[in-house]
Amino acid sequence: MNYEDLISNMTPEIHQSLKRAIELGKWPTGQALSVEQRETCMRAVIAYDQKHLPEDQRTGYIDRTKKNGTQHGEDSLDADVLKIINTH
């Protein structure tokens, strides 16, 4: 079974378990996640989200809608101008 198959066959319960392990930094058994395990879990969670969840429910989603319903900027990847004012 390859990585894509694993993500396709991941259940919502496993997805939640991986998210929880990332949040707490440990497995349900109490054993700490290594850096590599945490990174692998994050990749799996993001891949699962991409495949199974609507955009606004995915890990890392940022709602760019203003209160009036319009979007902040036309292209979310465009750089915004930042002005730094020195008060000294």
DRENKEGU-244487 format. One line per 2 residues: number of its first residue (from 1); for each residue x, y, z of N, C-alpha, C, O. Coordinates in pm, 1 decimal. Layout:
# DRENKEGU-244487
NUM = X:Y:Z:X:Y:Z:X:Y:Z:X:Y:Z | ... $
This chain:
# DRENKEGU-244487
1 = 86.0:-117.6:0.0:0.0:0.0:0.0:90.6:123.9:0.0:186.2:131.8:77.1 | 59.3:219.5:-86.8:140.0:341.1:-92.3:77.3:452.9:-8.3:-29.9:435.8:49.7 $
3 = 145.2:566.3:-3.0:102.2:679.1:80.6:-38.3:727.4:43.6:-120.2:752.8:132.0 | -66.5:740.1:-86.3:-197.5:786.2:-131.3:-308.8:691.5:-86.2:-417.0:734.7:-46.3 $
5 = -279.7:561.8:-93.6:-377.4:462.9:-47.1:-402.6:476.4:102.6:-516.4:465.7:148.4 | -296.3:499.7:178.2:-311.9:517.3:323.6:-400.0:637.8:354.7:-488.0:630.2:440.5 $
7 = -376.5:748.6:285.5:-457.4:868.9:308.3:-602.0:843.9:266.9:-694.5:884.7:337.1 | -622.1:777.5:154.0:-758.1:748.2:105.7:-834.6:658.2:201.6:-956.4:669.6:214.9 $
9 = -762.7:569.0:268.0:-827.4:473.8:358.9:-828.9:519.3:504.6:-879.6:448.1:591.2 | -774.0:636.3:531.9:-772.7:687.1:669.3:-916.0:719.5:713.3:-991.1:783.7:639.9 $
11 = -952.1:675.2:831.5:-1085.7:703.3:884.4:-1085.9:839.2:955.9:-980.4:888.5:995.6 | -1203.2:899.0:972.1:-1211.5:1023.8:1048.2:-1158.1:1009.0:1190.9:-1103.6:1103.9:1247.2 $
13 = -1173.9:889.6:1249.4:-1123.9:866.5:1385.1:-970.9:869.6:1389.3:-911.7:926.8:1480.9 | -908.4:808.2:1290.6:-761.6:811.0:1284.5:-713.5:953.2:1260.0:-615.6:997.2:1320.2 $
15 = -781.8:1024.8:1172.1:-748.6:1164.8:1143.9:-752.1:1247.1:1272.9:-659.2:1322.7:1301.2 | -858.1:1232.3:1350.0:-870.4:1305.4:1476.8:-762.6:1264.0:1575.7:-709.0:1347.5:1648.6 $
17 = -731.0:1135.6:1578.2:-627.5:1085.5:1667.9:-491.0:1145.3:1633.0:-414.6:1181.8:1722.3 | -460.4:1155.3:1503.6:-334.4:1215.8:1461.2:-330.0:1364.0:1496.9:-227.5:1414.3:1543.1 $
19 = -441.4:1433.5:1475.5:-447.2:1576.0:1510.8:-424.7:1595.6:1660.7:-353.6:1687.0:1702.3 | -484.9:1510.5:1739.5:-470.6:1518.5:1885.5:-326.5:1490.6:1927.0:-272.4:1558.2:2014.6 $
21 = -265.0:1391.9:1864.7:-125.1:1359.7:1895.4:-34.9:1478.6:1863.3:57.6:1508.5:1938.7 | -61.4:1546.5:1751.8:16.5:1664.5:1715.1:-3.1:1774.7:1819.4:93.3:1837.3:1863.5 $
23 = -127.5:1797.3:1857.9:-158.6:1902.5:1956.0:-89.2:1877.7:2089.8:-32.5:1969.6:2149.0 | -93.9:1753.9:2136.6:-39.2:1721.0:2268.7:109.6:1687.1:2265.3:178.4:1695.3:2367.1 $
25 = 158.9:1648.8:2146.5:299.1:1609.6:2135.3:325.9:1470.1:2185.7:440.1:1434.0:2214.1 | 219.1:1390.6:2197.1:236.2:1252.4:2243.2:124.3:1165.6:2187.7:17.5:1214.1:2150.4 $
27 = 152.2:1035.1:2183.5:54.7:936.6:2139.2:-46.3:912.9:2251.4:-21.2:950.4:2366.0 | -160.7:850.9:2219.5:-259.0:820.2:2324.9:-200.2:737.0:2438.9:-252.6:740.7:2550.2 $
29 = -92.7:662.1:2413.7:-27.7:581.9:2517.6:55.0:666.9:2613.4:98.2:619.8:2718.7 | 76.8:794.1:2575.1:157.8:882.1:2658.1:300.4:896.9:2608.7:373.7:983.0:2657.1 $
31 = 341.3:814.0:2512.5:476.6:821.4:2458.1:489.5:946.3:2371.2:403.0:974.1:2288.1 | 598.1:1021.3:2390.8:620.6:1145.2:2316.9:644.0:1118.6:2168.8:704.6:1018.2:2131.5 $
33 = 595.4:1209.5:2084.8:621.4:1202.3:1941.1:761.3:1255.1:1914.4:803.2:1354.6:1973.5 | 832.3:1189.2:1826.5:961.3:1241.7:1783.4:933.5:1353.8:1682.1:820.8:1369.2:1635.0 $
35 = 1035.1:1429.8:1650.0:1020.7:1537.1:1551.4:973.7:1477.5:1418.7:884.3:1531.4:1353.4 | 1034.2:1367.4:1380.4:997.9:1302.1:1254.1:852.8:1252.6:1256.0:780.9:1267.1:1157.2 $
37 = 810.3:1194.7:1368.0:671.8:1147.6:1378.9:573.3:1263.1:1371.1:468.9:1251.7:1306.8 | 605.6:1372.9:1435.4:517.8:1490.4:1432.5:504.9:1542.9:1289.5:394.6:1574.2:1244.8 $
39 = 616.6:1552.7:1217.9:614.5:1600.7:1080.0:533.7:1506.4:990.7:456.3:1551.5:906.2 | 551.8:1376.3:1009.4:478.3:1278.4:929.6:328.9:1287.6:958.0:247.4:1282.0:865.8 $
41 = 293.0:1301.5:1084.5:151.9:1315.7:1121.5:92.3:1442.5:1060.4:-20.1:1440.3:1010.2 | 166.7:1552.3:1064.4:118.0:1677.6:1005.7:93.2:1663.1:856.2:-8.3:1709.4:804.2 $
43 = 186.5:1598.8:788.2:170.2:1577.0:643.9:45.4:1492.5:615.9:-30.2:1521.7:523.2 | 24.4:1389.4:695.3:-91.6:1302.0:675.9:-221.8:1377.0:703.6:-318.6:1361.9:629.1 $
45 = -225.0:1456.9:808.7:-344.8:1534.6:841.8:-376.2:1633.9:730.0:-491.6:1646.1:689.0 | -276.1:1704.1:681.2:-296.4:1802.0:574.2:-342.8:1732.1:446.3:-432.3:1781.9:378.0 $
47 = -283.5:1618.6:413.3:-323.2:1543.3:293.8:-467.4:1493.7:306.4:-544.2:1500.4:210.5 | -503.9:1444.0:424.7:-641.0:1398.4:448.8:-738.0:1515.4:434.4:-841.0:1503.5:367.9 $
49 = -705.1:1627.7:496.5:-790.4:1746.5:487.7:-812.6:1786.3:342.3:-925.3:1813.9:301.3 | -704.9:1789.2:265.0:-711.2:1828.9:124.5:-804.7:1737.7:45.5:-877.9:1783.3:-42.3 $
51 = -801.5:1609.9:77.5:-879.8:1510.7:2.5:-1025.6:1502.4:48.3:-1115.1:1479.0:-33.0 | -1049.8:1521.9:179.4:-1181.5:1490.2:233.9:-1262.1:1608.0:289.6:-1382.3:1593.7:311.4 $
53 = -1200.6:1721.9:312.7:-1271.3:1831.3:378.8:-1286.3:1952.6:288.6:-1201.0:1977.6:203.4 | -1396.1:2029.4:306.9:-1407.7:2155.2:233.8:-1297.9:2251.5:279.7:-1246.5:2240.2:390.9 $
55 = -1263.1:2345.8:192.8:-1149.9:2434.7:219.0:-1157.9:2502.9:355.3:-1056.9:2514.0:424.7 | -1276.3:2548.4:394.2:-1287.9:2624.6:519.7:-1277.6:2538.1:644.8:-1279.5:2591.1:755.9 $
57 = -1266.8:2405.6:629.4:-1251.7:2316.7:744.6:-1113.2:2253.4:752.3:-1086.3:2172.9:841.4 | -1025.5:2289.6:659.0:-892.3:2230.3:653.6:-797.9:2292.5:755.0:-813.1:2408.2:794.1 $
59 = -700.2:2213.1:796.8:-595.6:2260.6:885.9:-522.9:2376.8:820.7:-480.4:2367.5:705.5 | -508.6:2486.3:894.4:-436.1:2602.6:844.4:-520.3:2700.7:765.6:-468.0:2801.6:718.2 $
61 = -650.5:2674.2:750.0:-736.5:2764.8:673.6:-744.4:2900.7:741.9:-760.2:2909.6:863.7 | -733.1:3005.5:662.4:-747.1:3142.2:712.4:-863.0:3207.2:638.7:-860.2:3218.7:516.1 $
63 = -963.3:3249.0:711.2:-1078.6:3316.6:651.4:-1039.2:3459.9:619.5:-1012.0:3539.0:709.9 | -1036.1:3493.1:491.7:-994.6:3625.9:448.0:-1114.8:3714.1:414.8:-1099.8:3815.9:347.2 $
65 = -1233.5:3676.1:461.5:-1353.1:3753.7:434.6:-1365.2:3868.2:534.1:-1352.8:3849.0:655.0 | -1389.7:3988.9:480.4:-1412.4:4105.4:566.0:-1554.4:4098.6:620.8:-1635.7:4018.3:575.1 $
67 = -1583.5:4183.1:718.8:-1716.7:4184.8:779.7:-1826.2:4216.9:678.6:-1940.1:4172.7:693.7 | -1790.9:4295.2:573.7:-1891.4:4331.2:473.3:-1907.2:4224.0:365.8:-1984.2:4243.3:271.8 $
69 = -1835.9:4111.0:377.2:-1849.1:4000.6:285.1:-1748.9:3998.6:171.6:-1740.6:3899.3:99.5 | -1672.4:4105.4:153.6:-1570.9:4107.4:47.9:-1444.0:4039.9:95.9:-1424.9:4018.1:215.6 $
71 = -1357.3:4007.0:1.0:-1230.8:3941.6:33.0:-1121.0:4044.9:53.4:-1123.9:4152.0:-7.3 | -1025.6:4013.4:137.5:-905.0:4094.0:155.6:-817.0:4070.9:34.1:-753.5:3966.0:22.7 $
73 = -812.6:4166.2:-55.6:-727.6:4152.5:-174.2:-787.0:4058.5:-276.3:-864.1:3968.6:-242.7 | -750.8:4079.7:-400.3:-799.5:3995.4:-509.0:-731.0:3860.3:-508.8:-795.6:3757.4:-529.1 $
75 = -601.3:3859.8:-486.1:-523.3:3736.7:-488.4:-461.4:3716.9:-350.5:-384.4:3800.6:-303.5 | -495.3:3606.6:-286.8:-445.1:3584.1:-150.7:-294.0:3567.6:-146.3:-235.0:3575.2:-38.5 $
77 = -229.2:3545.1:-261.4:-84.4:3529.9:-263.6:-13.2:3660.3:-296.5:109.5:3666.8:-289.6 | -89.6:3766.0:-332.7:-27.8:3896.1:-356.9:25.1:3953.3:-226.3:-37.0:3938.4:-121.1 $
79 = 138.7:4017.9:-233.9:196.9:4081.7:-115.6:120.3:4209.0:-83.4:84.1:4284.4:-173.7 | 95.9:4233.1:42.7:33.5:4357.2:87.7:142.1:4457.3:122.3:251.6:4420.3:164.6 $
81 = 110.2:4584.5:103.7:204.5:4690.6:139.6:198.6:4709.2:289.2:90.9:4719.6:348.0 | 314.4:4713.1:349.6:324.1:4730.7:494.5:401.2:4858.9:519.7:514.6:4873.7:474.0 $
83 = 340.2:4951.6:592.4:407.9:5077.6:626.5:452.5:5070.7:771.1:373.2:5039.9:860.0 | 579.4:5099.4:794.4:633.9:5103.3:929.0:662.0:5248.2:962.1:739.8:5314.7:893.7 $
85 = 599.3:5296.2:1065.6:613.8:5435.8:1105.1:699.0:5439.5:1230.6:663.5:5380.1:1332.5 | 810.6:5509.0:1223.1:899.1:5523.4:1337.1:854.6:5646.5:1416.0:854.7:5757.5:1362.8 $
87 = 817.3:5628.0:1540.2:767.9:5738.4:1621.9:877.9:5804.2:1703.2:848.5:5892.9:1783.3 | 1001.8:5765.3:1686.3:1112.4:5821.7:1763.4:1180.8:5931.4:1688.1:1276.6:5990.3:1738.3 $
